[in-house]
Amino acid sequence: MSMENIVEIRDLAFSYGANEIFRNVNLAIPRGKVVGIMGASGCGKTTLMRLIGGQLRPSRGQVKVMGQVVHELSRERLFQLRRKIGMQFQQGGLFSHLSVFENIAFQMREKTNLPEDMINDLVLMKLNAVGLRGAAGLMPAELSGGMSRRVGLARAIALDPMLIMYDEPFAGLDPISCNVIGNLIRRLNDALGVTSIVVSYDAQEALKVVDYVYFISDGEIVAEGSTADVKASQDPFVHQFIGGEPDGPVPFHYPSDPYEADLELAAPRG
């Protein structure tokens, strides 16, 4: 594995039973970069993150994270690896019965032996980084969607990870919140010297943030490139995805028999 890459995936195949998700995926995530994984809903973006995190095992191929083949690790070594990975969940994933402060402090207490005064300082530092130090005493139900994502981001960086994964960070947010979250992803990645994976179907927002992007369709990487290359691409899939066009390589209609044949079958016989 190249020391320049924090994640390397080679010849990856994965299925849920008879439902094939990936048949041949190859990609690399360079250290210090923000890399986008894009594709239509249901293409396997979240499944890819679960394979990287070791929640799932590949049917074939290899997933390496920080030089280690994830599915070959013992339970203890897998947990050690996960401590170096931060995760922002699509819906925030906050504990509803804990305050914002306690949500951030939770894993510090669970996974470290730090004294409470240091945990207090660290929590406030992480919340300050996302602009929510003043919201430390609020409960998750009192947060807006954008604030909840920002608290989720503060929790993702709580233990100073080497890799942060974002699952649809822009979904369901208004334009201002999208811009705030995008700027935070970029700023924190560069300031902390981490590597970020942004999984999204929102091409317009994601392309403002990422350095490089992979497009997934039909179980494979169908296109890839730098942000500038992707924006100028004439590849039919990339063009359709970025432009949000209803028809192209990704069809509008689900596969079916000809419409006329269905009408004939439904017609009354007299």
BELZIZI-V853747 format. One record per pair of residues at least 24 apart in sequence whose C-alpha atoms are under 8 Angstrom apart, sorted by the first residue. I is the first residue (numbers start at 1). GAP is how many residues later the second one is. D is the distance in whole Angstrom. If there is no record, write none. Layout:
# BELZIZI-V853747
i=<I,I>
gap=<GAP,GAP>
d=<D,D>
This chain:
# BELZIZI-V853747
i=<1,1,3,4,4,5,5,5,5,6,6,6,6,6,6,6,7,7,7,7,7,8,8,8,9,9,9,9,10,10,10,11,11,11,12,12,12,12,12,12,13,13,13,13,14,14,14,14,15,20,21,21,22,22,22,23,23,24,24,24,25,25,25,26,27,29,29,30,31,31,32,32,32,32,32,32,33,33,33,33,33,33,33,34,34,34,34,34,34,34,34,34,34,35,35,35,35,35,35,35,35,36,36,36,36,36,36,36,36,36,36,36,37,37,37,37,37,37,37,37,38,38,38,38,38,38,38,38,38,39,39,39,39,39,39,40,40,40,41,43,43,43,43,44,44,45,45,45,46,46,49,53,53,54,83,83,84,84,84,84,84,85,85,85,85,85,86,86,86,86,86,86,86,86,86,87,87,87,87,87,87,88,88,88,88,88,88,88,88,88,88,89,89,89,89,89,90,90,90,90,90,90,91,91,92,92,92,92,93,94,94,94,95,96,96,96,97,97,98,98,99,99,99,99,99,100,100,100,100,100,100,100,101,101,103,104,104,104,104,105,107,107,108,108,122,123,126,126,126,126,127,127,129,130,130,145,145,146,146,146,146,149,150,161,162,162,162,163,163,163,163,164,164,164,164,165,165,165,165,166,166,166,166,167,167,167,168,168,168,168,168,169,169,169,170,170,170,171,178,179,182,182,182,183,185,186,203,203,204>
gap=<63,66,64,26,27,24,25,26,61,24,25,59,60,61,157,189,56,57,58,59,60,55,56,57,52,53,54,55,51,52,53,49,50,51,46,47,48,49,50,51,45,46,47,48,43,44,45,46,44,199,197,198,196,197,198,196,197,195,196,197,194,195,196,195,187,166,168,165,163,164,157,158,161,162,163,164,156,161,162,163,177,178,179,152,155,161,162,163,164,175,176,177,178,161,162,163,175,176,177,178,179,161,162,163,164,170,171,174,175,176,177,178,160,161,162,163,176,177,178,179,161,162,163,164,165,175,176,177,178,161,162,176,177,178,202,161,176,177,160,173,174,175,176,172,175,154,155,171,121,153,116,29,32,24,76,78,75,76,77,78,79,76,77,78,79,80,69,70,71,73,75,76,77,78,79,66,69,77,78,79,80,61,64,65,67,68,76,77,78,79,81,63,77,78,79,80,59,76,77,78,79,81,57,58,56,57,59,60,59,46,54,58,45,43,44,45,42,43,41,42,37,38,39,40,41,35,36,37,38,39,40,51,35,36,52,47,50,51,54,53,51,52,50,51,36,35,28,29,31,32,24,27,25,24,54,27,28,27,31,32,35,32,31,33,31,32,33,31,32,33,34,30,31,32,33,31,32,33,34,30,31,32,33,31,32,33,30,31,32,33,34,29,30,31,30,32,35,31,27,26,24,26,27,26,24,24,38,39,38>
d=<8,6,8,6,6,5,4,5,8,6,5,6,5,7,8,8,7,6,5,6,8,6,5,7,8,6,5,6,6,5,7,7,5,7,7,8,6,4,6,8,6,5,5,6,8,5,5,7,7,7,8,5,7,4,6,5,6,7,6,8,7,5,6,7,8,8,8,7,7,5,7,7,6,5,4,8,8,8,5,6,8,6,8,7,7,6,5,6,7,7,5,5,7,6,5,6,5,6,5,6,8,6,5,6,7,7,8,6,8,6,4,6,7,6,5,6,6,5,6,7,6,5,5,8,7,7,6,5,6,7,6,5,5,6,8,6,8,8,7,7,6,7,7,8,8,6,8,8,7,7,7,7,8,7,7,7,8,7,4,5,7,5,6,5,6,8,8,4,6,8,6,8,6,4,6,8,5,6,5,6,8,8,6,6,8,6,8,6,5,6,8,7,7,5,8,8,8,8,5,5,6,7,8,7,6,5,8,5,7,7,8,7,8,7,6,7,7,8,6,8,7,6,6,4,7,7,5,6,6,6,7,7,5,6,7,8,7,5,7,8,8,8,7,7,8,7,5,8,7,6,7,6,7,6,7,8,7,6,5,8,8,8,7,7,8,5,6,6,5,6,8,7,6,5,6,6,5,6,8,8,6,5,6,7,5,7,7,6,5,7,8,8,8,7,8,7,7,8,7,8,7,7,6,7,7,8,7,6,7>
